[in-house]
Amino acid sequence: QRGIWFFSSCPEVELESVTVNVTIQDFVADVVSELFFRNMQQVPKETMFIFPVDSDTVVHTFYATMGDTRIEAMLWEKEEAQQLCKATSGMENLGYLQNNWDLWGPVFACFLGTLPPNSEVTISLCYVQELPMQPDGAAQFCWPRELFPRTNYVSENSSFTFSHLFLMAGWHSSEEETEFENLHFSICLNSAHGVSHIAINSSYTPLQYTTPDQTSAVVSLKRPPWMQDDLNLLVYYRGSHTLSAVVERRDPKAPPGSLLGDPVVMVTLMPSIPEVEASPGHLGEFLFLMDCSLFQDAQVPPEEVFRGNFPRWSCPAGGVRGKLLHVARCSAKLPYLSSAHPYICLQNTLLFLLKSLPLGCYFNIYSFGGTFKAFYLQSVEYTQESMDNAVGRISSICPDLGGCDLLGLLRFIYRTPLLHGHARQLFIFIQRKISSEEEAVMAEVYRYRDHHRCFCFPTNRCDSFNLSQAMALETKGECVCIHSRMDMTSEAVKCLQRALQPLASGISLHWELPPGLEVSMIRKAPEMIFQGHKSSIYAQIHGQTQDPEVEEGAVTLQYHVGSQSFDYTLRFSLSPSADNRLPVHRMAMMHLLWKLAWEGTSRTEKDIWHNAVKSSLSLGVLSPFTSIVAVHMKQRDAWHHDSLPPDSSMFCSPSCNLVPCQLLWLCSFRPVWFKSTKFRMVQKCQFFLEILGRKTPDTEALTQLSATCKGKEKLLSWAFSKLVAHQKANGSWALTTALASALGLSKADVELQRPSEDVQPTVWATILALVWLHQYKWKVSWSQILETKACRWLRDQAEVQLDECLEAANSLLGCFVEPTIFRI
């Protein structure tokens, strides 16, 4: 989960009070907080502050005060900071922390030293953050429950049952309306669109507007959220959500022409994307990345599986069913679908993904282990020929246990140019932990996050769930953990269905500014924006207006969805109110610094490099050119952040010394625990179902019934697999003996029931398959994507005679399917 912060020490160091001031301007938040902790024990306690830093957050101020001692974190030029840290005692503790903590990902860590008994430490933390957007257009701000004062909702002696829990979750009383004296949490909201309303999962004061046009409002919390909940604030703005702009004035102390010396504009793009069919030239590029260690326990050689040479234990029943399975596998080249073996599951998943792709898209398949291999040198267009070729080559994927070169594979893919108009989407199946490369992997993913999307499928035995989740989150994709009882194929195809939704492409911005002003882009608009997502770009406004009376500018967003074109123009003020904290400048600086690093800016480019480092230090924005240093000093010797850090000679002063402090990449050593309430409820339900499913004398009949149902489901799965194996790339089926067999019919019966000779055999076969799929799709809910392909093909045919064909198909299959499913 993003934006969660932890204060880490022993439980006896309690958070006594909190003061937080949040200013939210459209989709950027500026947070200033003070946290007061106290050691409640009669013995000293070693304390440490640690919190994650995601790619949309800039922490620019941190210091801790204990009595007359102050520890302040600051930035330093990277090489000099590294030399200083080498001489700092206790830095080795950070290495231990890196590999033995139960958190994961990039974090800021600072040891605060020994906190005496009954002593207090004050933490000051300031950061700015781009806020994510909810599907309904709301800006979302979160504050973690760990940083609220503790509340004793239930006394230690009171009994606590599930019924009590549900009652108390909806409990309201007069006490809830009483403001907490140790909680001061105020939120200021600003938007040129106007603030409509808010939603908070906590008790709060009424929303008060501070301007007549309702473009500014304030609200305060009365008490923390309930028990284990993080604070979740949703801010809704008036009007269209397609485009918003926030202009921030220059820093008057900075020279004009520099980033700080010029105004900066943050433009948030939220294109409206209607449900339209994508044109053939904008269907996407789908890359499937398969971790070959999924096969490490394979007992059946891959070539034997595809030849149908199964060992005796692989057939659930002998006789006719066993023979049917063998024949089906030989004819369709499919592995045993019901087997839970990762290799078999992966082959099925690949097959169904390939069958579900639309004609005209591009695809490729990569296997990786100690090395990586590709089916094709570059992505190929999805046609009947390329699909057949890929299906036939699935069996060539072999185990590779020599390593996990995901980093090398990603770099290879990212170096491959994007196909114009085709959104690049990666489906990554992974089992192994790659902790030694996690930071490098995430750096690559972050660098190209505007150019692709990742759908990740770690297995339940995989230690890289955190990495998979981070890759998906960073690219606005999805991460699904594949459990032993979860259908890998089902989850992957569901994600593919999401990946096939329409998107905005051909995105461009056009500026209209008063004469004398011009714009230079810091972070450009992305190649495309997926449905339900936003993208924020930053630009620097140069020059001097020739007409001071003109105080407005305009920006126009243009994009395509399928074959349709859209444009939207927004006018914005060039004279915003001053913000001395410069939150938009800080976010823009972060993107500029990473851009300079990626473009290979080096010391040879003196001016660029020097200005970047100077701006990084002055704004407190961590960059590839700077590192964090913490100083332990007496309060009277503390310097302020409004000036640049002193030179290293100051560290020789006897009144100060260096403190272990660093930006780390933590590698969690504990198993992944899902925080989702929904997931916990599923776990409980599964637990009770497993108890009920245990074989006892009273449940013998239920067990036998369950076994019978499972047997029927397996047979249905075999038939479904065989049916899908014969679907063409365009979505149709040919009238063949194999198709008739999959439907449980003979080819003679199928041909005999064809309504007339005017009905094309392929049309008749496709309608039959669709009726069968629809009748049983409650068993295979994700078959919808295959039905959609078939319906689209039928719509393109000249004459279908749907009513006659449907009546004959229902009669032949014993079904009752309505014509509405065909959407013709």
N, C-alpha and C positions, 0 to 999 in steps of 0.2 A: 504494500500500500504506500502511496506517495505521501511525502510530507510528514511522516511520523518522526517525532523526536523523542529521545530517551535520555533521562538523567540516570546514570548508572552508578550505583554505590550500594551499600548494605541497606536493608529495609529500614534500619533505625534512623537513617537520615531522611527526615520527612519534609515534604514540600508544604510550607506553612501558608504562604500567600503568593498571589500572582497579580501582576499588573500588565495588561496587554492593550495596546492601541493599534488597531488595524485600519488602514486607509485603502479602500478598494476603488480603483478607477477602471471601469469596464472590466477588463480581464487581467489586470495587474494588481497585486496586493503589496503593500508596504507595511511591514510588521515591526513594531518596537515592543520589546517585552522585558520585564524584570521578574525574576523568580527568586524567592527567599526560602532557603533550605536550612534546617537546624538538626544538629546531632543530638538526638534525644537520649543517648546513652552516657554513662559515666566514664567511658573509655574513649580515647581518640580513634578516629576512623579515617582510613585512606579513601579519598574520594576522586571521582573522575567524571567528566562531562563528555558525552558522546552523542552525536546525532547524524542522521543520514543527510546527504546532499545530492538531490537529484539534478537532472540536466536543466530543469526549468526554475531552479532556485539559486539565488546568489546571497550567501551569508557574508555580510560586509563588516559586521561589528560583533566582537565577543570579548567580554572581560568578566572576571570574577573578583569579588572583594571579600576578604576575611579580615576583620579588624582594620588595622592600618596597612595591610598588605594587599596588593593588587596584582593580578595576573592578566595580562592583555595579549590577545592574539593579533598579529599583524602580518602584512605581506612583505616579502623581501625578494630582491632579484634572485633567481633560482640557484645559480651556481654558488653565490655567496651564502645563501641560506643553507645549502647543503653542507658547506664547510662548517658553518656554525653548529648545525645539528650534530655533526660528527663528534664535536667536543662536548655535547650535552649528556650528562649522566642520566641514566634511566631510559634512554631511547630504545634500548633493547626490549623494554617492556611492551613497546608498541608492536614489535615483531611477534611477541607472544600473543598479544591481543588480536592481531590480524588473523591468526590461525586457530584461535581457541574461543572466540566469542560466538554467541548464538544469533547474532545479526548477520546480515549479508549486504554487500554492495559498498559504494563509496560513502565514507563517513568522516566527520571531523572529530578528532579525539584529543582531549587535553586533560592531563593529570593535574589535579588541583592541590595535591599534597595532603597533609594530615589536618583534619578538622577536629579541634579540641572538644572535650565534653561540653554540652549545652551551648555550643558556639554556632554562629550563623554564617552562611555564605550566600552572597547575593550574586546571581548570574544575570548579566545583561546580554541580550541576544537580539540582533537586528538583521532582518533579511528582506529581500524582495522576491516575488514569485509570480510567474505566469500562471493564471488559474485555468484549470481544465473546464470545458464546456459540457454540460449535460445534454442529452438528446433533445430536451425541450428548450434549449437555448440559455439555460441558467448558468451563471458563473458559480463555480463551487470552491469554497474555502474550507479547509479542515484544520483543526487544532487537536492534538492528541490528548487522550484522557490521562496519560502519564504526567502531563503538565498542568493538571488541575489539583487543587488541594484535596486531600482525602476527605471523604464523607462517610460517616457511619450510618448507612441506611438501615441496617439490621443489627440489633444488639447481639452480643456473643451468646447469651443464654436463650435466645428465641429460637424456636424450631423453624425450619425452613423447608418447604416442600415445593413441588412444581406448581401446585395450585396457588400457593402464596406468591410465587414468582410472577405468574400471569396476572394476578390481582394487583400486585404492586407496580407492575409495568405500566398500568393505566391509572395509577393512583394520583389523585389531585387533592391537595389540602391547602389550608391557609398558610402552612409553613412554607409551601413551595413558592408563595408569593413574596416571602421575606428575602431580601437581598443578603448575600453572603458578605460579611465584612472583610473577609480575606480574599475576595475575588473582585477585581476591577477590570472588566473586559468590555471595552468600547469599540465600536465599529463605525467608521464614517464611509458612506457610499456616495460615489460621484459618477455621473454619466450624462453626456450631452443628449442622449436619447430620453433621459428621464428614468427615475427609479420607480418601478411599478410596485413590487412587493417582495417579501423575503420569506424564506422557510428555514427554521432552525429547530433542531432536535433538542431544545432546551428551553427553559423559561427565560423570557426576555421582556424588556420594556417595549411599549408600543413604538412603532416606527415613526420618527418625527422628521418632517421635512424642514430644511433650513433655508430653502429658497422658494420663491413663489411659483417658479416653473417646475418644481419638484425634480430638479436635476441633482439635488444633494439632500442626503438624509443621514440621520444617526440612529443608532440602536445600541443597547447595552444588555449584557447577560445579567440575570438575577442569581443564577446558580449554575453549577456544572451540569453536563448531561447526565443521564441516568447510568449509574454504575459503570459498566465496562464500555460505554460508547464514547467514541471520539466526537468532538464537536463537528457538526456538519452544517455549514451555512450555504444556502442557495440564494443567489441574488437574481431577480428577474428585472429586465429593462423593458422600456416601452418601445413600440414601433418595430420595424424590421430588424432582424438579427443578421442580415446578410453582410453588413459592413459596419465597422466602428473604427474611430480614430481618436487617439490621445496624443496631443501635442504638449511637449514639456519645454519650458523656457531654458535658455542657456544659463550656465553658471557665470555670473558677472565677473568672477575672479579669474576665469580662464580666457586665454587669448582666442579671438575669433578665428574660425577656420579649423580649430581642433574640435574633437567630438564634444568635449565639455563646453567649448566656447560657442557652439551652434545649437539651435533648437533641434530636438529629435522627435520624430513622430512614430508611434506604434500603431499599425493598422491590423486589425483582426479580421480575417476573411472567414465567413461562414456561409458559403454559397448554398442556395436552395437547390436541392437536387430532386427533381420529380422522378416518378417511377416510369422510366422509358426503356425500351430495348436499346442496348448499345449497338452502334453501327459496327460492321465487320472490321473497320480499321481501329477500333478502340475497345477490344475485348479483353486485353490483358496478356501479360507474360507470366506463366505459372511455373515455378521452379520447385521441384521436390527433392529435398536433401535427406538421405537415408543413412543413419548411423549403422554401420555393418556389425557393430558389437551386439546388436539385437539378436544376432544369430549364434552367439557364443555357446549356447547350450544345445544347439541343434543336434537331434539324434537321427534325423532323416536328411541325407545329402540333398541339396537343392535340385540337382538334376533328376534324382529319383522321385522327388515330390511331383515334378512336372511331367514325368513319364507315367505317373499313376502307380508306381511300385511302392505301395504303402505296406509297412509292417502290419502284422495281424491286429495289434492293439489300436491302430488308427481308425478302424472301422467300428462304429458303434453297434452294429448288428451284422450278422452274417446273412446268408441267403440272398433274397432278391434285393434287399436294401443295400447290402454290401456290394453286390454286383453293380447296382445302379450307381452307387457312389464311384466305383472304379471306372465305369464307362463314362460318367459325367466328367471326371477329372481328365481322362485321356482325350476326350473330344474337345473340352473347353480349355484344357491346360490350366486348371484351377487347383490350388491346394485345398486341403480339407478345411473348410470354412470354420467349423465349430471348434477346431483345435485352438487352445490358448497359447500355443507356442509363438513367440515373437516373430520368428521368421515367416510362419504361415500367415499371421495377422498382417504383417507388413506387405506381403505379396497381394493379399486380398485388398488391402487398403489402396495400394498402387493401382490395381486393376480398376476399382470403382472410381478412383479419382480420374483416371484416364478416360473412362467411359462417360464421366459427367462433364467433361470440358466441352465448350461450345466450338463449333466450326469457325475457323478464322482466327482463333487465338494462337498464341505461341507457347511452347512448353519445352522443358528439358528435365532430365532426371540425373541426380548426382548421388553417388555412394561415397562415403568417407570413412576412413579409419586411420591407419598410419599414413596413408596418402588419400587422394580423392580421384574419382573417375567420373566422366560424364558420358551419357548415352550419345550425345551429339556435341560437335565442336562448338556450336552455338545453338540457341533456341530455334526450333523449327516450327513451321506453321502446322496447326492441328488439322489433319486431313484423315481420310480413311486409311490411306497408305501409311502415314506416320504413326497413327494410332495402332494399327496392326503390328507395325515394326516394333514399337515400344512395348506392347503387350508380350510379344514374342521374346523380347530381350530381358524381361523381368527375371527370368530364371538365371541370367548370367551374373546377377548380383551375388557375390561370394563373401563369406565371413572375412573380416580384416580386424584382427585384434592387436595390431601393432601400435596403436595410439589413437588419437582423436584430433585430426587436423581440421577442425571446424574453422579455425582462424584462417588457415591458408585457403580453404574453399571460399569463405566469405570474401576475402581479398580478391580472389580470382573473379568471382561473380561481380563484385563492385567495379572492377576494372573493365568489365564488358559494357560497352555503350548501351544505354537504354534504347528500346525500340520506340520510335516516335508514336505517341498516342496510346501505347500499351502500358498499363500500370504493372510494375514488377511486384509480384507477391511470392514470398517464400514460405513453403511448408516444410518445417524442420522436425524430423523425428530423431530423438536423441535419448540415449540411455546412460552414457558415462559422464562422470564428473571431469570437468576440464578446468579445475581451479587455477592451474598455473597460467592459464591464458584468459581467464574471465575478464580481467581489466582491459586487455588488448582487444578482445572480442567486442566488448561494449563500446570501446573507443571507435572501432570501425562502424558499428551499428549506428552510433550517435552521429558520426560524420555523414552518413548517407541516409539519415532517418527521413528526410523529406523526399527521398527518391524510391522508397519501397515500403512494404509492409510485411511483417513476420507473423506467421501462425505456427506456434510451437507445441509439440506433443512429447513432453518428457514422460517416461514410464514411471510407474510407482516405485521402482527400485532405483530410480535415477537420483543422484545427488545434485544434479544441475537444474533442479526445478527453479531455483531463484534466478539463475541466469536466463533460463527460458522465459520466465515471467517478465524479466527486465527487458529482454529483446522485444517481446510482444508489446509491452507497455510503451516503450520508446518509439515504436513505429506505428502505434495505434492499431495493432493487430489483436491477437487473442492467444492465450496460453491455456491448454487443457491437459491436466495430468491424467495419463492413461493408467487406470487401476487394473488389477488382474481380472476383475469381473466387468470391466467396462469395454465396450466395443470400440476398438480403435478406428475401424472403418466408419462407423456411424459418426463419431466425433469429427473426423477429418472431413467427411463429406458435408457435414453441417457447416463447418468453417468455409469450405469451398463455396457453399451456397451464399454465404455472407460476402465472400470475396467477389462473387459475380454480380453483386448489386451495382446499380449505376453510380458513376462518380463524375466529379467535375474535372475536366482536362482543358488544355490550352489556356491556362490561367495567365492573365496579363493585367497590369495596372497602368493607368494613364493619369498623369498629374496635370492639374491646372493651378498654377500659382501666379501671384502678382509679378509684373516685370521686375527683374533684378534678383529673383529668387530661383533656385534650382535644387533638385533633389539628387542625392547619391545614395544608392541602396547599400545597406549594411547586411541585412539578411533578406534575400530575394524571395519572391513567391515560389511555392513548390511547383513541381511538374503537374501535380494533380492533388485533389482533396477528396478523401473518401466520404461516403455518406455518414452524416452524424458527427463529423469532426470539424475542427477549425484549424487555422494556421495563422500565426502572428509574424508579421514582417516589420523590419525597422529601417528607417531612412533618416539621413542627416540633411537638414535644410540649410543650404549655403546662401551667402550673398546678403545684399541690403535692398529692401524694397524701394522702388522709385516712387511709389505712391503710398505714403503712410496711412492714408484714409482707408485703404483696402485692407481689411483685417480677416479676410476669408480665403481659403483655398478649397480645392475639390480633388477628389480621387475617384476614378471610375474603374470598377472591376468588370472584366470580361472573361467569360469561360464558356465551355461547351459541355452539354450532357447528351451523349449520343450524337445525333445529327442536329440537335437544337442549339441555338446560340442565346446567351443571356448577357445582359449588362446592367450594372447598378451604379449610380453616382451618389456620392456622399459629400456634402459640403461641411467643412469644419473650420473652427476658429483658429487663427494664427496668433491670438493674444490670450493664451490661457492664464489662469492664476499661477503665481510662482509656487514652486515646490522645492524648498531648500534641500530636501533629502534626495532628489533626483532618482527616483526609482526606475523611470523609463530609460534614463541614460545608463544606469547600471546594467539593465538587461541588454541594452544595445551594445554596451562595451563587452559584455561576456561573449556575445555572438561575433563581434568584430575580432576579438583576440583569438578565438578558435579558428576563425576564417583565415587570419594571418598565419597561424600555425600550420593549418592544412595546406596553404598555398606555398609553404616552404620558406616563409620569411626568415631570414637569418641575420647574423650580426653584420654581414656585408652590406645589408640595406640599413645603414646606420639610422637614418631619420625615422623610417617607419618603425624599426625595432625600438628605438629609444622612446618615441612618443607612445607606443603601445605599452611599454613597461611603466612609464611615468603615469599614464592614465590608469593603468591597472592598480598601481600602488595608491594613487590619490583617491580612487573610488572604493578601494578594498575589494576589488573583483579578482578572484583567483583565476589564473590563466596558465597556459603551458610555459610562460616565461617567468612565473613567480612561484614561490612556495610560502608556506605558513611558518612563522616563528612566534613563540610565546615567551614573554618576558615576565619574570617575577621581581617585583620592585616594591619599595615603600610607597605608600599613597602620595606622599609629598613630591616624589620624583616622577609620577606618571605624566606621560605626554598625551596629547589629544589627537584624535583622528582627523582633525581638520588641517593637519600639516603632514608633510611627508615624513616617513620614519627616519630616525637619525642614522648616521653611518655606524659601522660596526665598532668603532672605538668606544661608543657608549656602553657596550657590553662589558667593558673592562671596569666599569664603576663598581665599587664594593656594595653599592645599594641595590644591585640587580643581578640576576643570573637567568640563564635560559631554562625553560620548562619543556618537558617532553610534550610535543604538540605536533600533529601532522594530519594531513588528509590521507586516510588509509582506504584500502579495498579489503573489506572483511570477507572471510570465507567461513560461512556458518558450519559448525561441526555437528549441530543437532539435526535430527530429522525435521522435515518441513511440517509445520502445523498450520492448517488453514484457519484463518481468522473469520471466515465467512459464517454468519449465523445459519445461513441456509445449508452450508456444508455440514455444520455440526448437527443440525436437525436430521439431515440425511444419514449421518453416521448413527444417530440414535435409532432411527427407524430400521436401518440395516441390522443393528445389534439385536433389536427385538425380533425381527424377522428370522435372524439366524437361530435365536433361542427357540422360536416356534417351529423352526424347520428341523430341529434335532429329532432323531428317530427315537420315539418312545412307544410303548404299547398303545397309548391313546391316540397317537398320530400316525399309525401305520397306514391307515387308509388314505390319509392326506398325502403321505410320502409317495405312495403308489400313484395317486392321481397326479401329483407333481411330476413324477418320472414320466408318466404317459404324455403329459402336456409338453414336457421338454423334448421328448422324442419326436412329437409332431412338429415342434418348432424347428428342430434340426432338419427334418425332412423338408419343411418349407424353406429353410435357409438354403439347402442344396438346390432346390428348384429355382429359387430366386437368383442364386449365383449363376446357374446355368443359363437362365433367361437373359440376365444382364450381359453375360459373356458374348452373346450373339447379337447384341444391339449394335447397330452401325454408328459411325461417327456423327452422322447427321441426325441421329435419334430414331431412325426407322429400324424395322426388322424385315428380313427376307423370309419368305414362306418356305421353310426347310423342314426336313425330318427332325433335326436337332431342336428347332423351336417347338414343334408339335410335342416332342418328348418332354421338354421342360414344362409344358402346360398339362402334361399327363394325358395327351391325346396321340392318335396316330395321324400321319400326314394325310391319309385317305379321308379320314373324318373331317379334317380341317378344310381340305379342298372341296369336299362334298357340300359343306355348309356355306361356302362362299355365296353371297346373295345372288350374284350374276356375273357373267363373263365381263361385263363392263367395269366391274370393280377390279382395280389392279391388285395382283397378288401381294405386293408390298404394302399397299394400303390396308388390305384385309388382315395381313399378319400384324401390322402395327397396332390396329384397333384391338385385335385379340390380346396382344401383349399388354396394352394399356388397361384394358378391362381387368385382366388378371392382376396387374400391379395395383390398381386402385382398390380392388376387392380385398387385398391382403396388406395394404400399406399400413394398417394399424399394427401389423407385426414388424414392418420395416418402414418406420416413419420417414426416414431420410431418402426414400425412393422418389420424393417429390421432384428433385432436380432432374432425374431421368424421365419422369413423366412430362416435365416442361419441355425438354428437348424433343420428345416424340410429338407433343401437341403442336410445337412450333413447325415441325416438318409437315404435319398434316395440314396446317393452315396454308402452307405454300403450295399444296397440290391443287390442280385445276378442279377435279371432280372427286368428291369423297363418298357421296351417298351415305352420309353418317347415320341417318335413322335406320335404314335397312341393315347396315353393317352392325350397328349397336344391338339391334334386336336379335340378330343371328348370333352375335358373340355372347350375349347374355344367356341365350338358350343353350348354346354349346357348352359354356363353362358353368352354368347354373348360378349366374350372378344377377344382381339387380342394380346395375350401374346406370346413373342418369347421364344424359348427353351434356350436362353443364360442365362435366370434368374436362371436356375437350376444349372448351373456351374458343370455339370456332364461330 
